[in-house]
Amino acid sequence: MRDQVLEGGQSVSGDARRAQLDQNGPKYQAKRDQILDIAVAAFRAQGYAGTSTQDIARALHMTKGSLYYYFRDKEDILFSCHSRALDHLLSVARAARRRHREPEAALREMIEQHVGIMVHEFRGSALALEVATLSGSRRGRVVSRRDQYEGLLRTLVEEGIRSGAFRPTDAKLATFAMLGAINWMARWYREGGGSSAEEIGRTFADLFVRALQRPSIRAARPARRRVRTPSRRRTRGGQPS
């Protein structure tokens, strides 16, 4: 049940309990983040459809009723996972634009950060693709913010083309190619079984930035040297496991 019975037989609903909590307080937000982290891990292991709120509560050593203090239902948790990741994506994209005057440098940072978010916030799971599962209003909000990020990326490519840093190409298709490659990590990435997020991010950034650069610029600016450090994470035969 979503209602908890207090002394005297009075029941308090999850909605009422949420109203009593300081939803802007650091403890409340920290607990929500902890729940989201555990939920993403559960969705990664069992799939969204195969994970119940009871599974999430059990992993947190909480009652299911306590879980409803922080989220209305499982879909609210999924929506919040998307919202948190999109907040981060939009934040790092805007910061990269402010930090770098050269479109190549800004694009490189955006790609590397996006890969990091896919790995660390979605754990490389298909959860990033679980948008159709959301109900109409929530799905619309996620799609709208996803479109904002896509627009930032496409505008950056267009600016690079106009400045002469990037070769003439279809900026929309180039943007779809980059987003498709990063999102497809959900189909092959395995924690602990392959390259690190940093290695994948650098590789993707090298591939796409150099593919977009004009040949003359590409020849003048060799690919950034990658210093490999000892790592326990390796793929069999150099392929994703």
N, C-alpha and C positions, 0 to 999 in steps of 0.2 A: 504494500500500500504506500501511497505517496504522503499520507497523513501520519503524523506521529501523535500518539496519545500521551498527554501530560497527566500529572497528578490531578485527581478530581474528575477524570474522564474527559477533560477538554482536549480536543484535537486541534493541531496546528498544521495547516497545509504547507507544502513546499513553497508555494507562492507567498504565504504569510511569513514563513520563516525567512525567506529571502529579503522581504521588506524590512525585517528586524536587523539583518546583518548590515554592516558597513561595507557596501559593495565597492566602494572606492578605497577601502583600507588595504594596506600592503599584505596583511595576513590573508584576507579574502582572495586577493588576486594571486598570491603565491599558491594558495590551495587550488584555485582554478587551473593554474599552469601545471601543477603536479598532476591533477586529474587528466588534463589533456595529454601530458606526456605518457601516462600509463595507458590511456585510451588508444593513442596512436600505436603503441607497442602491441596492444591487444588486436587492433584492427590489422596490423602487419602480420601477426601470427595466425589469426583465425578468419580474416576477412571482415568487412563491415557487417555483412548480413549474418555471419556466424558468431558475432560478438554481442552479448547482452549487457544491459546495464548492471546486472548482477555479477557478471564476469569482471567488469571494471571495478565495481565496489569491492569485490572479494580481493582483487589484486592490491587495492589500497587499504585493506583491512578496515573498511567502512561498511556501514549498513546501506542498503539501497536507499532507504529513506533519507539518510544523511547526504547521499549523492545528489538528491533532488534539491538540497539547499543551494546548490551551485549551478545546476543545469536542469532544465525542464524535462528533458527526455534524451534518448540516444541521438536523435537528429540534431538537437541543440548542441550536443558535444561535437558532432561532425561539422556543423556550421561554424562553431567556434574554432575548430582546428583550421578550417579554411581561412577564417577571418584573421587569426593570429599570423598565419603564414603570409597572407596578402598584405597585412600591415607591415611586416618585415620587408617583403619584396618591394613595396612602394617606397618605404623609407630608404632602403639601400640604393634604389635606382635614382631617387632624387639627390641623395648625397653624392653618388658617383658623378652626376651631371654637374653639381656645384664644384666638386673637387678637381675635375679634369677639363681642361680646355680642348684637348685633342679627343676627337670622337673614338679613336682606337683605344685609348686608355680607359675612357668611360665605359665602352662596350666590354672590354676585357673584365673590368671590375664587376659589371652587372652580371655577366655570365658566370664568373667564379662564385659570386655571392648567391646566385640563383641555385647553382648546383649544391652549395652548402646548405641552403634552406631545404632543398629536396631531401637531402640525406639526414640532416639533423632534426628537422621539424616534421617531416613526413616519413622519416626513416626509410627513404627510398621505396615507399610502398605505393600501391595503386590508389591509395586514399586521395592523392592529388587529382585523380581522374573521377572520383566519386562525387560528381556534381549533380548528375541527373537524379541521384537518390534524394536530394533535397526537395522540399516542397516549393511551390511556386514563388512565394515572397523571398524565402531564404535563397533559393537558387538564383533569382533575379539579382539579389544584392551581391552574391559571389561573382556572378558573370559580369556585372557592371564593374566591379573593382578589378577583375581579371582583365577586362578590356582596357581599363586605365593603364595597367602595367604594360600590356601589349602596345598601347599607343605611345608610351614613353620610349619603348624599345624601337618601334618603327620610326618615330621622329628622330631618334639618334642616328639611325641608318640613313635616313633622308638627308640629315644635316651633313653627314660624312660624305655623301655623294655630291652634294652641292659644293662643299669645300674642296673637293678633289682628293680627299683622303681615301675614299672608297670608289671603286670603279662603278660605272653606270650599271644598275641592275634594278630589278623589281623589289623595292623595299618591303612590300607586304609579304611576298613569297620568302624573302630572306629572313624576315621576322618569324614566319610560320616554321621555317626550317629549324631555326635555333630553338624555338619553344618546343617543337616536336621532339627534337633530339633530347632535350633536357627532361621533358615529361616522360619520355619513353624509358628513362632510367627505372621507372616503376616496374617495368617488365623484366629487367635483368639484374638490377643491383641487389646484392646480398651483403648484409652487415658482416664484417669480419672475413669475408671470402674473396675480396678483390682489392682494387686500388682504393686509397683514401679519398675523401671528398675533395681535399685540396689537389690531389693528383688529377682527378677527373676534371675538376674545374679548370685547372691550367691547360689540360689537353684540349678540352672543348673550346676554351678561349683562343688558344693558338690556332685551332682548325678554322674557326669562324672568322676571327679577325683577319687572318692571313688570306682567307678565301675572298674577303671583301676588299682588301687593300688593292690599290692599283699596282701592277707589276713593278713599276719603277720604284715605288715606295717599299714594296716587299723586298726588292733586291737591296735597297739601302738600309733596311732595318731587319736584320736576321731575327729568326724566332728567338724569343727569350730563353736563355739557357736554363734548363731545369736541373737543379741539384737534387739528386735522389738521396734520400736518407734511409737508413735501415728500417725496415717495417716488417711486422709480422703478417701484414695483410698482403696476400699474393693471390693471383688467379692462376688456375691451371692452364698452362700453355699460353699465358698472356691473355686469355679470354675471360669475360665475366663468368663467374661460377653460378 
